[in-house]
Amino acid sequence: QNFLNVGESKSARCDDVESLKKKKCKEIENPRGSIAITKNEGVTIRNKDVNVKLKPEDIIQIQPQKLSLTLRSGEPQTFDLKFKRAEDYPIDLYYLMDLSYSMKDDLENVKNLGTDLMKEMQEITSDFRIGFGSFVEKTVMPYISTTPARLINPCSGNQNCTSPFSYKNVLKLTKKGDEFNRLVSQQQISGNLDSPEGGFDAIMQVAVCEEQIGWRNVTRLLVFSTDAGFHFAGDGKLGGIVLPNDGKCHLENNIYTMSHYYDYPSIAHLVQKLSEHNIQTIFAVTEEFQPVYQELKNLIPKSAVGTLSSNSSNVIKLIIDAYNSLSSEVILENSRLPEGVSLSYKSFCKNGVQGVGENGRKCSNISIGDEVSFKISVESNKCPLDGKPEVITLKAQGFNEEVKIILNFICDCECAKKGVPNSQKCNGGNGIFECGACKCNEGRIGRECECSKDEVRTEDLDANCRKDNGTDICSNNGDCICGTCECKKRENPAEIYSGKYCECDNFNCDRSNNKLCGGHGRCECRKCICEANYTGSACDCSLDNSTCLAKNGQLCNGRGICECGICKCSESKFQGPTCEVCPTCPGVCTEQKDCVQCRAFGEGEKKEKCQAECSYFNLIKVPRREDLPQPTDQSFPLTHCKEKDANDCWFYYTYAITKNSTKEVYVVEKLDCPSGPDIIPIVAGVVAGIVLIGLALLLIWKLLMIIHDRREFAKFEKEKMNAKWDTGENPIYKSAVTTVINPKYEGK
């Protein structure tokens, strides 16, 4: 009763268990959901070779069968569901055939279907029944010709056809394959005008007329055989039929009598009825209409499509293959869920295959006798208005067995049932005292229902909610209810306002490293209460000096003071968490170089004053670099140095300050001087290089000249071959004899 602090609202009574314990709540009610399995009969293990024959209703393929779930909002309840395909499970198969004229050759092949299919199905089940029905079209224009002659014989020419009809149940489901053959042999083909057929009317009647068809609660298969498309809802307007299909049975003398009165069913209507009656559909259609029925199959659960040969000769193989395909997949479905209730599935299928989400509903490639399991979680996010139990069902598509789940909802704590009406604790009877608090009657407010909504003036009450007569009501962090502040809740339940005027909170304290109170304290009324070894407004000042210790064991390396676990260096040139870093200082090696050089080798700048300035360390000589001490050899810091003298010789040493502040220098006693260059090989190499380059140039020149000469000679030879000599007279030559003709001489 005295659980609430000043400023806390009644809702603060509801919290997680740990928080309530911290607040020292003495009585905590924490109702949890539960699962009770009320019917859990094992799945049937059966073999068809055994003489014991079970009735279909005695075969169990799904376990458990009935559960009762108690749900608390936000807390899912999970149970296991097992499914096993029973061996030798009974099958009812109804063959629905299109008897329009284009199916004439197909009818011949279907006439012996009964006995042949019986033989094939014996491999699958010993309890098989078969039935037969046929359809053509609605018996009105423009689907069929309504002239008297065409109503008697719709086929042209000399063809003898039977009168058109919508749907006819020829043979109720029977075990007699011979009876199937006899009745189908008596069937005659019919005809209609348009290409699509009225198959949907027939499917609807086959689904809903359970008694006339003779369906049992076993595997129900409907084989729909056609070579054409289909009419669906809305097409009936062409014949003046506008009433939607009512989804009821209208068979009289095994003939559908209301085809002229009700429109074709819609696809969704068919899906609903086929699913409701657990009928699995096999569409046996010609290759031309495969794409259409493939799309239809995607809309109808537990359906398959097979390609029918032009004369239906492959119909038995088609049925067997389609049945195996349908029965090899188990898909769970649930009835309509109450508002706020959700289901999630996880499947555990063959060969360790698991599925979640939509794939969690199904398992594929299941053979007869295989067992699969599912994990199903049911969660409620709200209580129903009336709080009454709800019932949902689960079943595998195409199977009649179902799991019944009764949902009970936890909407109140047990202590609410023990409430005292008109309790004296609630201002003399103005409310129900339940669960340690007052639940006020209509019109009353306040923690103890001490105020009436109608009688009090708000201004008077608000004055009690103002701190120091200020203007802010409840510090703007709460509501003034009946003169008392009730603090607001924040999105984060860990953050709370408190105090008489909601002036305190536990989240507005100083932060360090982006953590409230530096992560080393708790926030109370906007002030940090620090843990031991921490101080400061944000608990960011550590009293522990261990973080200030340098490698030599001194606080801040003797060059600063330790405040809040951090060194403050006395000289600006020293840096780092322990004042050991000095970027501008010469290195240790450079500092010690001259002293080490004069002490070890008697050289260097301090050679003259070595004794006076360089006796502050112990010098130990070692013969080789490998003998120098390594950092792992001792616990104190060690520096390896490599320096060069005036003669370009290297010398190696280490410098260390031991724990007792003694300085030690280990030095390699032999200098590492570079050897001078070997002149002879260099000169020989240069000379040889010049000679080789000269020879190479001469060879190149000689090669170029040879190439040039050969080209010139080839050119000369070519011109010589092409020369042509003229044998005529030399134009320069003049004969010694000259003949002159007298122009006056006329040959006389």
Number of C-alpha atoms within 10 A of each C-alpha: 11 7 16 16 12 15 23 23 18 15 9 14 17 12 13 11 13 9 13 17 13 8 13 11 15 8 10 15 11 12 13 12 16 15 14 13 13 13 14 12 13 15 18 18 13 16 14 17 10 7 7 9 14 14 11 15 11 9 19 19 26 27 21 22 22 18 17 18 22 19 26 22 17 12 15 20 19 17 15 13 17 16 21 22 22 22 21 21 22 21 22 22 22 26 21 26 25 28 28 27 17 17 21 17 14 22 20 16 15 21 19 17 21 24 18 15 18 21 11 13 18 12 10 18 15 17 18 22 23 26 25 24 24 25 27 28 29 29 20 19 15 15 21 20 19 15 11 9 11 18 18 15 19 26 22 10 6 7 12 14 20 18 19 27 25 22 30 23 23 19 21 19 21 19 17 15 20 17 16 24 18 13 13 22 15 8 16 15 23 26 28 27 15 12 13 16 25 24 28 22 29 27 22 23 23 26 23 19 16 13 11 18 22 17 25 17 15 20 20 23 24 24 24 22 25 25 24 21 17 18 19 18 19 15 15 24 12 12 16 14 17 17 15 15 18 13 19 12 18 16 17 12 10 16 20 21 18 16 23 19 16 19 25 31 25 18 14 12 16 18 16 15 18 25 19 14 17 24 27 24 26 23 25 28 25 19 13 12 15 20 11 13 20 16 11 16 17 11 13 18 20 24 24 23 23 22 18 23 16 15 16 22 16 15 23 18 14 20 23 15 14 22 17 15 16 23 20 16 16 24 18 19 14 15 11 10 13 13 11 12 19 13 14 16 19 20 25 20 21 16 6 7 10 16 16 15 11 12 13 20 21 25 22 16 14 20 16 15 17 15 18 20 20 23 17 19 16 20 19 23 15 17 19 16 7 6 13 10 13 14 15 14 16 18 21 22 24 26 22 19 20 20 19 20 20 17 21 19 20 18 15 12 13 14 11 13 10 12 18 18 17 18 17 14 18 23 17 12 19 25 26 23 23 19 20 17 20 27 25 23 16 11 12 18 19 21 19 22 23 16 20 16 13 8 8 11 11 13 9 11 16 20 18 19 27 21 16 10 10 11 13 15 20 26 19 15 22 23 21 23 17 25 18 23 28 27 26 18 17 11 8 7 11 10 12 19 21 22 17 20 27 26 18 21 18 18 20 16 21 19 17 16 10 9 13 20 27 22 16 21 19 20 19 15 18 15 19 25 20 21 14 11 12 20 19 15 17 25 25 22 19 19 15 14 15 13 16 24 20 16 14 18 13 12 20 27 21 16 18 20 17 20 14 19 19 22 23 21 21 14 11 11 13 20 19 13 19 25 25 18 13 14 10 8 11 9 11 14 17 12 11 18 21 21 24 28 23 19 20 18 14 15 17 17 14 19 16 12 11 19 13 9 10 18 12 12 17 13 18 15 15 16 11 12 15 9 12 19 20 12 14 9 8 12 11 14 14 19 15 17 17 12 16 15 15 9 8 12 14 15 23 21 26 24 23 21 16 15 13 7 9 11 14 17 21 22 27 20 17 17 15 13 13 10 7 6 8 8 9 9 10 11 11 10 11 12 12 12 12 11 11 12 12 12 12 12 12 12 12 11 12 12 11 11 12 10 11 11 11 11 11 11 11 11 11 11 10 11 10 10 8 7 7 7 5 6 6 6 7 8 6 5 7 8 5 5 6 6 5 6 6 8 6 6 7 6 5 3
